[in-house]
Amino acid sequence: MSSSKEYLNFILEQLSELDDIGYRAMMGEYIIYYKGKIIGGIYDDRFLVKNVKAAKALMPDTAEELPYEGAKKMLLADNVDDKDFLKALFEVMYEELPTPKKKK
């Protein structure tokens, strides 16, 4: 099942208080970027973020879910109605995320 453009637009609106948010469509799903780093994605109309310590600390009871078969488990961000929470989540996760590799 692919994610809907409507859900992507909803998530982007919820993240509108953050600067430098981007996304890329990939095989019917969407990868979400924050300041050039992959922070998570939208998979089957679920907003999943990378499984890093800072995210687990803010969402200790959240479920770990597979975005797709064969992938690493990610954390379900189920509090997507709270813009302040999402802003705080992205800001604390940013330092833990790997810097993208330079393209040759």
C-alpha positions in Angstrom: 0.0 0.0 0.0 1.3 3.5 -0.9 1.0 6.5 1.3 -1.3 9.3 0.3 -0.3 12.8 -0.8 -2.9 14.1 1.6 -1.1 12.4 4.6 2.2 13.8 3.4 0.7 17.3 3.2 -0.8 16.9 6.7 2.7 15.9 8.1 4.4 18.8 6.3 1.9 21.2 7.7 2.5 19.8 11.2 6.3 20.4 10.6 5.8 23.9 9.2 7.3 25.6 12.3 10.7 24.0 11.5 13.0 25.4 8.9 14.7 23.2 6.2 12.1 20.4 6.0 12.2 18.4 2.8 10.9 15.2 1.4 11.5 12.8 -1.5 9.0 10.4 -3.0 10.3 6.9 -3.1 8.3 3.9 -4.4 5.0 5.2 -3.2 6.3 6.4 0.1 8.0 9.5 1.3 11.4 10.1 3.0 11.5 13.1 5.3 14.6 15.3 5.7 15.5 17.8 8.4 18.4 20.1 7.6 19.6 17.6 5.0 19.5 14.6 7.3 17.0 11.7 6.9 14.9 11.8 10.0 12.2 9.3 9.0 9.5 8.8 6.5 5.9 8.2 5.7 5.1 4.5 5.1 1.6 3.2 4.6 0.3 6.5 6.0 2.3 6.1 9.2 4.9 8.6 10.2 8.0 6.7 11.4 11.2 8.2 12.7 14.7 6.7 13.0 15.2 4.6 16.1 17.7 6.8 18.0 18.1 7.3 21.8 16.7 10.8 21.7 13.5 9.7 20.0 13.1 6.8 22.4 13.6 9.2 25.4 10.7 11.4 24.1 8.5 8.5 23.1 9.3 5.7 25.6 6.1 3.8 25.0 5.9 4.0 21.2 5.8 1.0 19.0 8.8 -0.1 16.9 7.5 -0.9 13.4 8.9 -2.0 10.1 8.5 0.6 7.4 8.7 -2.2 4.8 9.9 -5.8 4.6 13.6 -6.2 5.2 14.1 -2.7 6.7 15.3 -1.8 10.2 12.6 -1.1 12.7 11.6 2.5 13.2 9.6 4.3 15.8 6.0 5.2 15.2 5.4 8.9 15.8 1.8 8.6 16.9 1.5 12.1 18.4 1.4 13.8 15.0 -1.4 16.2 16.0 1.0 18.1 18.4 3.2 20.5 16.4 5.2 21.4 19.5 6.0 17.8 20.2 7.1 17.1 16.6 9.3 20.2 16.6 11.0 19.1 19.9 11.4 15.6 18.6 13.1 16.7 15.4 15.4 19.1 17.3 16.6 16.5 19.8 17.0 13.8 17.1 19.1 16.0 14.8 22.4 15.7 16.6 22.2 11.9 16.7 21.5 11.5 13.0 24.4 10.6 10.7 25.6 13.3 8.3 24.8 12.3 4.7 27.6 11.0 2.6 28.9 13.3 0.0 28.0 12.3 -3.6 31.0 11.7 -5.9 
